[in-house]
């Protein structure tokens, strides 16, 4: 009883401290911004809401458009046309709702506490058609390289018995653990008693390619432009990919490298030879100058918006993503 009482008291004290902290933070923000600052903030919120209303009426077809006449013939025939579907619209709606709540409560300074910053690349339905799989399809294992907080990984995980993830960021690894990913000793085959739908595990960034495991799917979404050695990553993917396995690569175009970890000047040690000034030209170059020399062939590809929850300026941010499905040559 004494232990339970102590825990209850500690929880009450912690809750009280958090409440006081939030109150003081709000008071400090209002005191610091003053009347002119609050007027500016009101204008920012109003402008964002006007833009949000325009987006609600927009089909955003330009997010998915590709000029197929500008693609090489062999690449053009493998393009898969997508449109904004219900799941994408739902994500945008949640962005709007969360932005409104953050602004009216404690502004954007507590956005990380509220789980803001989630990414959206593909809906479940888009993932299925891109890989040409049915709803009841089940693979053995996949790995999501640079998985972030695991929000995108969750779209793919129901289709695999074993799901591995890596990320170089400590906070992102913590978020993965909160979603059920565990750091465990590697096993080439899951035990009989493993959860039949998905056994979730985190791998160190230097262990996923050590030869202990092979994967039916290697997901590398918006990672190559942030990696110090993207060419080495592609070679490692080729080694760990099972025969008949596939690679899912998302690349923000126009391509621009910015190394987040392991580089003092944010420049990569290895560079990807991607040429061209348009989305289509860079798709052509990526396949010809990067994919094929790395020992892969293109199965299909598409264009989708790379969405991220926003802040006080906008409800969401968007970049242009090319998503490629590759297999062994």
C-alpha positions, 0 to 999 in steps of 0.5 A: 500500500505504501508503494502504491501511495507513493507512486500516486503522490509522485504522479500527482506532483508530476501532473501538477508540475506539468500544468504549472509549466504549460501555464507559465509557458503560455503566459511567457509567450503572451508577455513576450510577444505583446500586442503587436506580436499577437496581432502578427500571430493572429494574421499568421493563423488567419492566412493559414486557415485561408490556405487550408480552405483552398487545399480542401477544394483542390484535387492536387493532381499536380502532385502526381503529374508526370510528363510521360513524353519526357521519359525514356520509352522503357521507363515511361511504360513502367510509370504508375499513375496515382491520385489523391486517395481517401487515406491521403486526404485523411492525413491532410485533414488531421494536419489541419486539425492538429495545427488548429489545436496547437495554435489555440493552446500553446503554439508550436513550441510543444508540437513535438510533445503532441506528436507533430512532424509525422510523415506521409509517403504512400497510403496502404492502397498505393503501397499494395498496387505499387508492389502488385500484392493483394490484401492477404499477401504475406512476406517473410521479412522486410526492413525499413532503412531510416524509418524515422518514427515508424509512421510510414513503416506501419503502412507496410508492416502488416504484410510481413511476419518480421519487420526490422527498422533502423534510424540514426536518430536517438529520438526516432529510435525512442519513438519506434520503441513506443510503437512496439519495436524491440531491440533484440538478438537477431534470428534468421528465422522467427520462432514458431510462437512469434506474432503471426502478423508482424514481429517488430525489431530495431537494428543498429545502423551498422548491423542490418547488412552484416549478413545475418539476415536477408529481406523480401523487401528493403524500404529506403524512403527519402534516405539516400539524399541524407546519407553520407555513403548512398552508393554503399547503401545501394550495394549493401541492399543488393547483398541482403535482398533475397532472390525475388525480393524487391527494393522500395526507394523514394527520392525527393526531386530535384535531388539535393544531398544534405547529410544529417549525421556523420558529416561536418559540412553536410556533404556526402562522401559518396555522390549519386550521379543524377543529372537533369533539371526537371522531375522527368529528366532526373528520373531518367538519370536515376534509373540509367546512372544509379539504379542499373549500375548498382545491379538493379532493374526498374519494375515500376515507379510513381510520383507522390507528394512527400507530406509532413505535418506543419507548424505555425506557418502552414498545416503541412509541408510537401515535397515531390517524391519519386518512388521506385520499385526495383529488383535484382538485375 
